[in-house]
Structures are given as structure tokens and as C-alpha cells.
Amino acid sequence: MQIRIRAFNPQVLLESLFCGFFAGLLVYLIRSEKYLSYVTPRMKPYLYFSAIVLGIWALTGLLRLFQPQYKIRSMHCLVLAVPVIMLLLPHSPLEISDVTENFSRGSSMPTVTEAKPFSGALSMGGTGSQENGDKSGIEDVSDKESGALDSQNSSAAEDFSSLPGLDVQNKRITVSNKDFALWLAEMDSNGVQYEGYTVVITGYVMNDFKIPKENEFTVSRLAMTCCIADVSPTGLRCIYDKASELESESWVTVEGNLSIGEYQYNDITLKEPQIHVTKITPTDPIEGYVYPFV
């Protein structure tokens, strides 16, 4: 009696191994939170989905392990091998200078406060919204629109006291590392209601402005919008008499009073929240990025 030996398929084995290993690597990056060095937290569900799909591919491949194949094509497995190898290679985190290098050569500072005009200008009656003094777009707001705006402001006033780090009674805002982006957005949108508050915030010194001023610097962090390819500095402008003496990219904890100040952007005078510094304390660097759209 002749015994039939089933053919072993090395191509399917390689495909299953790479898919399984890639799936396990993704799960490891998610569970260890090391994936945050590459993408933002909102990408987590997609990474889990990718790991599940790769795991299914690996398991279904085992069902074809002894399925004969006319010609073995193992080289296409490099499509899976390349990203695995790239993830396994040692990586060093982005340095601050890697991101701010272009800015120091004269490009405009990519901070949250300069991404758009300060939205608090509307509630301030539009003063200083443009250099030519044209306020017609604000002064012609209808009574109905004004009423709706007042209603929204009232609702916001009731809810803002629950923000982390906010002490309304003592008029103090302590910005934790994880809430850096949250508070930048809050101050940019509703900075008027926090005028006069004492703000405590930690970041690195960024003083390479397009038009340098000796009494200004920005307390900054590196922000990731989607992935590591779009990392850029973001922060609050600080007014400090000894700003020129601060070492660029040094990490500090800033304490000062919040006010709504003016700055020039494309020949237009705009409003923004600014900190008038009363105290600066050197501190240790903070690892990782902030995520504006979590």
C-alpha cells in the first residue's frame, strides 16, 4: 500500500508567522502604551482592529499549511517583514531642536494661539481685532445672536468650574502634564473669564521668535495631532523681564498672572491669553507629547 505524504507549504508558514508576530507586536505596543511615541491615543481602536485582523490571517493560514502550491513565492512576505523590523529597531525620541529647527530659521511659530485668532475677541467687543480698527463684523451682531451667545456663555460658566486643576475660590489654575492641551484650548476659547487668575504650568522654554523680544518666551510642549510626522510646538506666550537670560529648550515651571494681550500676526493685531510671570522654577524634562484632539 502506498502512503501519500502531504506537501508542506513554507510560504504559508512564513505568512502566518509574520502576521502572528505583527499582531502580537501591536498588542504589546498598545498594552505598554509605547504606541504613543508614534500615534495619538485616538488611534488605539484602529491598532486593536489591525491586530485582530492580522491574528485571524495567521490562524487561517495554518489551515493551508499542507495545501500544495505550484510555485513558492516567499519574497512577498517582506511586505510584512519591513514594518516589523522597523518597529523592532532602536528608536530615539524626537528632540525639541528637531521640531523647532525650522522655526528658528524664521518661520512663524506653530502654536495653538497663533493657529487662529483668539476666539475671546468676540466677547470682548472685538477691540484690537484688526490693525485698521474695522469692527463692523462684531458691532453688527443681531440681538438674537447676542442672546444666543450670552446663553452659551452662561452654560459655560456653570460647567467650567469642574475643569481639572481649577480653583475658582482662590483664582488659581494648576495645569498638570496630562491637561496641558486641554487648558491651552480652554484659555484660547474662554480666556477672558480667567483674567487675573494665577496659572502654574510646566514646559520647555521656546524663545526663537520670528521677531525676537527680550521680555517674551513661550512655555511649550511638543503636540501630536495625528502621528509623529506632524509633531509641532504649542504653548502660551509668557511676559518676563529676564526672558533673554533663559536657556532655550530648558524645562521650567512657570507661575504668573493670566491676561489677554496682543500680538502681531500677518500685519494684524490679535488677542491671545498671556502669562505675566512672577516665578520660574527649573524642573526635569517631561517625556512624551501632548495630544490636542484626544
N, C-alpha and C positions, 0 to 999 in steps of 0.2 A: 504493500500500500504506500502510495506517495504522499508525503506530508507537505502541505503548502505553507510556505513561510511568508507572512505578511510583510510588505515593504515598509521600512521605516523612513519617515519624511523629515529630514533635518531642517528644511526650510520652515515648516510649520512649527517645529520645536523652537527655532530662533525667534520667530514672530511671537510665540506665546511667552517666551522668557522676557523679551524686551517689553511687551505690553504689560505683563505682570509686574516687572521691576519698575516700569514707569508709573504704574498705578500706585504701587507701594511708596515710591518716592514722593509722589504728590500728596498722599495721605500723611507722610512724615512731615513734609513742609507745612501742611495745614495744622497738624496737631502741635508742632513745635513753634508755630507762628513765624517760622523763618520765611514763609512766603511773602510776608510784609516787606521784605527787602526788595521785592520785585514788582508787586502789585498792591492795590489798596484792599482793605477788608471787604468791600462790596463785591470783590471777585471771588470770595470764598465759595459761594454756592456753585459757581461755574467750575471751580477746581475740583470740588467733590463730584460734580457731574462727569467731568473728564476722567477722573479716577475710576468711577463706576463703569463707564463705557470701556475703558482700557481693560478693566478686570474681566468684563464679560467677553471681550475679544480673546483674552488669554485663556479663559475656560473653554470657549467654543473651539479654539484652536486645538486643544487637546483631543477633541473628538475626531479631528482629521489627522492625528499623529501618524496613523498607519494607512493613510489613504495614498495610493500610488500617484505619482506625478511624473509626467513625461520628462520635463526639464526643470532642474532645481535652479532657482534664482534667489540666492541668499543676499546679494548685494543691496537689494532694495530695503533690507532691514536697517540700513544706515539712516533711513528717514527717521526711525525711532531712536537709533543709537546716538545720533548727533545731539538732540536736546538733553538726553540722559547724561552724556559725557559733559556737556556744558554746565549742567546743574551740579555735577559732582566735582568739577574743577574748583579750586580755592578762589573765593571772591573777596575783594576788599570793598568796604562800603564807600560810597561817594564822599569825597572830601568837599568841604564848603567851597574851597577855591575852584573845584571842578565845575561848580554850578555858577558861581558869581564871576567867573573869569571874563565872560563876555560883557557883563555889566560894567566891570572896572575899565573896559575899553571905551565906554561912552554910551552904551545902550540904555534905554530907560529902565528903571528898577521894576522888576516884575512882582510887585507886592499886591496884596489884596486891596489896599487903599488906593492904589493907582490903576486898578483894573477897570474901575468905573467911577464916576463922580459920587461923592459922599451922598447917600440917599437921605441923610438927615437935613440936607439943604432945603427940602420942601417944607418940612415942619418949622424951619427957621425963617420962613418967609422969602427964601431964595436969595438972601444977601450974599453978595460975593459969588454968585453962581457963574458969572461971566465977567471978563475984564471990561467989556463995553457997557456994563450995567444994564443990559437988557433983561428985564424980569417979567416981561409981559406974559410969558408962558405960565408963570406961577401966580401972578396977581389976577389973572383972568379965570382962575378956577371957579367953577359954579358953586352956589350954596349947597347943592345936592352932593357934589363931590367932596366939599369941605366937611359936610356932615358925616359922610361915609368914612373919611379919613379920621375924624375925631372919634368915631365909634371903634375903628380899628386900633387907634392909639389907646383907648380906654381898655380894650380887651388885652392888649399887650401889656399895659401897666399892671393888670391883675395877675398875669401869668409870669412876668419877668422875675418876680421875687423868688421863684423856685429854681432859678439857674444855679448851677454848682459854683461854689466859691463866692457867691454874692451875699454880702452882709449889708442889708438896707439900713438897719438901725445905725450902724457906725459908718455908713457910706464908704464901704471898702470892698474891693474886688480882688480876690486872690486867684490867679489863673494857674491851674495845675497843668502839668505837661500834656495830659490827655485832652484837656479842654482848650488848648491853645487856639486851634482853628475855630472852635465854637465861639469863643469870646471875640476873636477878630471879626467874625461875621456879625455878631451881635452889636459890637461897638460901631461897626461900619454902618449898620442899618438903623440903630437906635441910640447912637452915641450922645444925643442931646440930653436924654434923661439921666445919663451918668456923669454929666459935667460936675466937676468938683469932687468926685469920688477918688479915693486913694487906690491906685492899681499896683499890684505886685505881680510881676511877670518875669519869666526866665527865658533867655535865648542867647544867641551869639551877636556880637557887635558887627554891624554892617555899616560902614561909613564911606563906601566908594560911590558917592552920588554923582549923577551926571553934571550937576552944578554944585560942587562941594561947598558946604557951610560949616564953619568951625564949631558951631554950637549945636549941630544935629548929628544923630546917628539913628539907626533902626535896630530895635531888638527883634531878632529874626529867628526863624526856623525854616528848615527845608520842607516844602509841602509837595506831596504827591497827589496829583489829580486822578490819574488812572494807572500809570505804571512808571517804572524808573526812568523811562525816556523823557517824561515831562516834569521831572523834579525841578522846582524853582524856589527862590527865597520868598518868604512872606513875613510880614511883621508890622509893628507900629513905629511910627516916627517918634523919636524922643528929643526933647529940647534940653540941653545940658551944657553949661558953660565950659566944662572941661572935656567936651566930646572929642576934640582933636588929640587929647592925650590917651584916649582909649586905644588899645591894640586891636586892630581889625581881626575878626574871627575869634576873639576871646569870648568865653562864656561868662555871663553876668546875670545876676538877679536885680532887676530894676524896680524901684519903688518911687512913685510920684503921683502927681495930681492930673486927672484927665481933663482935657479941654478940647473944644472944637477950634482947630486952627486952619490956616490957609496954606496952600501950596500951589505952585505953578505947574501946569501940565499942558503941553502943546499951546502955549501962549494963552491959556485960560486959567483964571483963578478959581480953585475948587476948595471945598471944605473937607476936612478929614479929622478923625479923633487923633489927638496927640498927647503924649505924656510929658509933663514938666517934671523932670527928675529931681528928687530930693535925696535919694540914697542909691548907691550902686555897690553891690557886693559880688566879688568874683566867685564863681561856682564851677562845679565839674561839668564837662560836656554831657549832653543828653543824647543817647543813641536813638536811632530811628527817625522817622519822618512824622509829619502831621498830615491829616487827611481831611481836606476841606469839605468833601462831599460824601462823607460816610453815612 
